[in-house]
Structures are given as C-alpha cells and as structure tokens.
Amino acid sequence: MTATLPSPRSGGLAAANGLALRSLRNIRRLPSAFIPALLMPVVQVISFSGTYAGVTDIPGFPTDRSINWYLPLAVTMGASFAGLGTGFAMIRDLESGFYDRLRMAPTSRRALLLGPFLAAWTRAMIAVVLVSLIGLALGARPVGNPATPLLMFVAALGMATVGTGWGLGLAYRFRDMRAAAIMQLTLFLGLFLTDAQTPIEIIDGWLEPVATWNPLTRILHLARQGFVEGFDPRDTIIGVVVMVVLGIGSVAFALTGLARLDD
C-alpha cells in the first residue's frame, strides 16, 4: 500500500487555519510585537481628542465632540497596523528560514496568504473593540441610525485587509527589516494626508487637494458616518467601492510578491 499526500486543495483551508492560529499564539509568546500596535490607537484617541478638543469650535465643524471625529481615525489606523503586524511576522519567518519550509508543504500558495489574513482580521477586531470601548468611555456617542456605527467596523476590516496585503507584499519583496520601515511610513503618510484632523471644507493650502483625492479619505468618511453626520448613501457606496478596490489591489500585491519567492 502506498501513502498519498493530501491534495493542496483539500488541505488549503486547514493550512490557512493553522497559520492563523500560529500567528494568534504569537500574541502571547511575543507580546512585544503586538502590544505596541494595540496601544498606539489607544494613545492616539486619548491624546487627539484631548489636545484638539477646541477644534469643534471651528465654524463648520460637523460635531460638537472631538472624540467623535478622532475615534474612527484611531480605529481604522489600529486595524491597519494589525494588518502590518502580519508583515512584520512574515519578515521574521523569512529571515529565520521557517517560511521556506512552509512553501515546501503540500498546500496551495493561496492558503499561505489566507492564514495571515485570517489572523490580521482577528487581531484587528481586538484593537477595534478595545479602542471603541475607550472612545465610548471618553464620551463618544453614535448619531443617526443605531446600525450606522457598524460601518466603522466594516471600514476597519477593509483597512486591515489593505494593511495585510501591503505588508506581506513588501515583506516578500525585501525579505528583511527594510520592509518594516516602508510599511509604517507609507501607512502613516496615507492616513494623515487625509482629512484626519479637520474636514476638507476647512482645510487650506496644499493638503486640501491631496486629502480630496486620497482614497483613504473615502474610507474614513465611511467609518465616521455613525459618529458625525449619520448615514449617507453616497459616502457609503463610495467608501465601500474604494475599500474593495484597495483590498483587491493589496491582495494582488501580496500574491505577486509571493510568486517572486519562487523565481
């Protein structure tokens, strides 16, 4: 009797789940790699809502609670950094040679990607729930339809997807810690070159056109609907479309980076 190996298709989901569980276990084994990314949005929502509390006095500002404006920003940034965390972990696996052994396993390349994405979505929800609870404790109050604040969670999952694909794609291409600096810098620039601090309508100078055309601005608008002006069908549709396009692009970026490892 000859033994047969499981087909890549049949073992793909199991392999992806295994990789996701391994990544989540590393939260306990290597808390230093997870806690900073978790605390960053917490510090951000506390410091921004306190330091810039007077921003609500600006004529035309859409809310009288600064925490309502900055909470969605902190949540989406925390989710995206949860995604980048998988990129940092991938760099460690590539440098140690562990990932070379994973690539020899009888499973599909897509399963090797799905695992980190599953872990990133789980880690992102941990950050989202924690930051949201702190925001509510600091006075954030949803507006409009009670279901509208759920759009912030949708936007967070989208940003986690974008962050994961971007981080993995860079990790596969650079294969060392050079990728980590690029991941963080580009994500910070992308999010802060939006209407992160004030609405576009009251922004002056070069930042106004940059924020207007920055696609991440639309994702922030999607996330803010439950805390600023309530449900807006136009902002919802545009935000979801932009999020899906960026998500697909980031996954493709990761897939092509993984393919380069076989060259």
SULBELFEN-V422928 format. One record per backbone hydrogen bond with DSSP energy under -1.0 kcal/mol. CO is the residue of the C=O (numbers start at 0). NH is the residue of the N-H. E is the energy in kcal/mol with one decimal. If there is no record, write none. Layout:
CO & NH & E
CO & NH & E
This chain:
6 & 10 & -2.1
10 & 14 & -2.2
11 & 15 & -2.3
12 & 16 & -2.7
13 & 17 & -2.2
14 & 18 & -2.4
15 & 19 & -2.3
16 & 20 & -2.6
17 & 21 & -2.2
18 & 22 & -2.1
19 & 23 & -2.2
20 & 24 & -2.5
21 & 25 & -1.4
23 & 26 & -1.3
24 & 27 & -1.0
24 & 28 & -1.9
25 & 29 & -3.2
29 & 32 & -1.9
30 & 33 & -1.4
30 & 34 & -3.1
33 & 37 & -1.5
34 & 38 & -2.9
35 & 39 & -2.0
38 & 42 & -3.0
39 & 43 & -2.3
40 & 44 & -2.5
41 & 45 & -1.8
42 & 46 & -2.9
43 & 47 & -2.8
44 & 48 & -1.4
45 & 49 & -1.3
46 & 50 & -3.1
47 & 51 & -2.4
49 & 52 & -1.2
51 & 54 & -1.7
52 & 55 & -1.1
53 & 56 & -1.8
54 & 57 & -1.5
57 & 60 & -2.2
65 & 69 & -2.1
66 & 70 & -2.2
69 & 73 & -2.3
70 & 74 & -2.5
71 & 75 & -2.5
72 & 76 & -2.3
73 & 77 & -2.5
74 & 78 & -2.2
75 & 79 & -2.2
76 & 80 & -2.3
77 & 81 & -1.5
78 & 82 & -1.6
79 & 83 & -2.1
80 & 84 & -1.6
82 & 85 & -1.1
83 & 87 & -2.0
84 & 88 & -2.2
85 & 89 & -2.1
86 & 90 & -1.9
87 & 91 & -1.7
88 & 92 & -2.1
89 & 93 & -2.5
90 & 94 & -2.6
91 & 95 & -2.1
92 & 98 & -1.7
97 & 101 & -1.5
98 & 102 & -2.0
101 & 104 & -1.4
104 & 106 & -2.4
107 & 111 & -1.0
109 & 113 & -2.7
110 & 114 & -1.9
112 & 116 & -1.7
113 & 117 & -2.7
114 & 118 & -2.2
115 & 119 & -2.5
116 & 120 & -2.4
117 & 121 & -1.8
118 & 122 & -2.8
119 & 123 & -2.6
120 & 124 & -1.9
121 & 125 & -1.6
122 & 126 & -1.9
123 & 127 & -2.8
124 & 128 & -2.5
125 & 129 & -2.1
126 & 130 & -2.7
127 & 131 & -2.5
128 & 132 & -2.3
129 & 133 & -2.1
130 & 134 & -2.6
131 & 135 & -2.5
132 & 136 & -2.1
133 & 137 & -1.6
134 & 139 & -2.7
135 & 138 & -1.1
144 & 147 & -1.6
146 & 149 & -1.6
147 & 150 & -2.4
148 & 151 & -1.5
149 & 153 & -1.8
150 & 154 & -2.7
151 & 155 & -2.0
152 & 156 & -2.2
153 & 157 & -2.1
154 & 158 & -2.5
155 & 159 & -2.3
156 & 160 & -2.0
157 & 161 & -2.3
158 & 162 & -2.9
159 & 163 & -2.3
160 & 164 & -2.6
161 & 165 & -2.5
162 & 166 & -2.5
163 & 167 & -2.9
164 & 168 & -2.4
165 & 169 & -2.0
166 & 170 & -2.4
167 & 171 & -2.8
168 & 172 & -1.4
169 & 173 & -2.8
170 & 174 & -2.2
175 & 178 & -1.7
176 & 180 & -1.0
177 & 181 & -1.3
178 & 182 & -2.6
179 & 183 & -2.1
180 & 184 & -2.4
181 & 185 & -2.4
182 & 186 & -1.8
183 & 187 & -2.6
184 & 188 & -2.6
185 & 189 & -2.6
186 & 190 & -2.3
187 & 191 & -2.6
188 & 192 & -1.6
198 & 201 & -1.5
199 & 202 & -1.7
204 & 207 & -1.2
205 & 209 & -1.3
206 & 210 & -3.2
207 & 211 & -2.0
208 & 212 & -1.9
209 & 213 & -1.1
213 & 216 & -1.5
215 & 219 & -2.1
216 & 220 & -2.1
217 & 221 & -1.7
218 & 222 & -2.1
219 & 223 & -2.1
223 & 226 & -2.5
223 & 227 & -1.5
224 & 229 & -1.8
225 & 142 & -2.5
231 & 235 & -2.4
232 & 236 & -2.7
233 & 237 & -2.6
234 & 238 & -2.5
235 & 239 & -2.6
236 & 240 & -2.5
237 & 241 & -2.7
238 & 242 & -2.3
239 & 243 & -2.6
240 & 244 & -2.5
241 & 245 & -2.7
242 & 246 & -2.4
243 & 247 & -2.8
244 & 248 & -2.5
245 & 249 & -2.5
246 & 250 & -2.2
247 & 251 & -2.5
248 & 252 & -2.1
249 & 253 & -2.1
250 & 254 & -2.7
251 & 255 & -2.6
252 & 256 & -1.6
253 & 257 & -2.5
254 & 258 & -2.1
255 & 259 & -1.2
258 & 261 & -1.2
259 & 262 & -1.2
